[in-house]
Amino acid sequence: MPDYTQIFDGDCPITKPEFEAWHRQTVLEMVIETPNVTVGWAAKVLNFFLKTTVNVAGFGRPDLFKWIHPVIDKGLWEGIADAYKDRRDILEKTHYRQKVKDIVTYNDYQTIIEGLELIAQERGYLPVDVEEFWKEK
C-alpha cells in the first residue's frame, strides 16, 4: 500500500524532485507487491488516484497539483498523435511505448512523461493538463 504521508501531510510546498522520487518509489513498490502488474498499470492507477484526490478533492501539500502526472492510456496517445503528427521530437517520447501493459520499466514510463512535459511546457500547462488531448474511444 502506498505511503501518502510524504506528499499529503505538511504545509511545506512539495518540490518536483521530491514528488518524482516519491512517484518512482511508489510505482516500483506497487509492482513488487503485485507482480502481475506492470509499471504502466501501476502508474496509471496511481495517477488516476492522485488526479482525483489532489485536483478534485484538494488533498496534498502545497504545489502538489503542479507535479502530478497525467493518466496515460490509448485515448491520450491517440489525441497526442493527432495533434502532434508533425512533431517527431515529441512523438518519439510520448509514443515510446503505445500500450500501458508494455510500459515495463520506470525508464520507459519516464520517457513518456518527458514527452508529455514537453507538450505542457510549450503550452504553458501543468503536466496533468495535457489530458485535454484525450480522445474518446
N, C-alpha and C positions, 0 to 999 in steps of 0.2 A: 504494500500500500504506500503510495507516495507521501512524503513528508512535506506538507504545505506551509509549515510554520515559517520557514525562511522567506517565503515570498508573500505570505498573508499577514504575518504579525509584525507590528512595529510601525513607527511613524517616520523612519528614515527612508528617503526615496531609494528605490532599488536601481542599481546601475545595469546597463546592458550586459557587461561581462559577468556580473553576479547572476543575472537571470539565465544567461546562456549556459553557464556552468551548472546551475541547478537543473535546467531543462535536460541537458545531456545526461547528467547523472540519473535523473528521474526516469527518463525513457529507457536507459540501459538497465536500470533496476527492474522496470516493468517487464522487459524482455526476459531477464533472468528468472523472475518469479513466474512467468507464463511462457515457457519455452516454445509453444506453437505460435506465438505472436511475433511478427517481425517488427523491426524498428519503425517502419512506416505505419503499421497499425497502432502501435503503442503511442507514437507521436500524434496520430490523428485523434485518438480517444482523449489524450491529454489536452491537445489544443482545443478540442470542442468543449471540454470541461472548463478550461481557462477562459475561453471566449464567453461562455455563459456566466461564470461566476465573477469574472472581472469586468467585462464590458456591460453585461446586462444587470447583474446584481450588485456591482460596485465593491466587491471584496478586493483585498490586497493592499500592499504597501503603496505609497505614492509612487507614481510613474510606472507601475507595473503594466498598465494598459499600453504603454508605449512600446513594449518589447514582446508581447505575446505574438505567437506565430499564427498565420492563417491555417485553416483546416485544408489539408491537401487531399484532393480527390479528382476523379475523372472530370467532373464539371468545371473545376478550376483549371485543370490542364487544357480542356477544350477551349474555354474562354480566352485563356492567355495565348494559345496557338492562333486563334483567330485575330486577336488584337495585335499580336507581335509577330505575325508571319514573316515580316521582312527583317526581324531583329535576331539574327543568328547568335549574337553575343548573349542575349537573354535566354533564348530557347535552348541553347547548349547546356545551360544551368537548370532552368525550370523543368526541362524535359529530359534531364539526365537519366531519370527513371520515369516510366509512364504508368505504372500500376503501384498502388500502395503496397501490395504484397512483395513487390520487387525492391523496395527500399529496405535492404537488409543490414546495412551498416549505418552508423551515425554519420559517417563521412558522406555517404550517399544522400542522406537527409539534409546535411548541411549545405551540400552543393545546390540542392533545390531551393533551400531557404535563401542562399546568397543571390540566386536569380530573382526571387520574389522581392528581396530587399532592394535590388537594382530598380525594379519597377516602382516600388514605393518611394525611393529616393527621387527618381525622375519626376514623379507626380506630386511630390510633397505630402505623401501619405504616411500613415503608420503602417507597419508591415501587415497587420491584420486587415487593413482596408483594401488590399489587393483582391479580397474576396468579391469585390464588385464585378470582377470578370467572370465569376462563377456562372456557368451556363447550365440551364435546366436540361436534364437528360430526356 
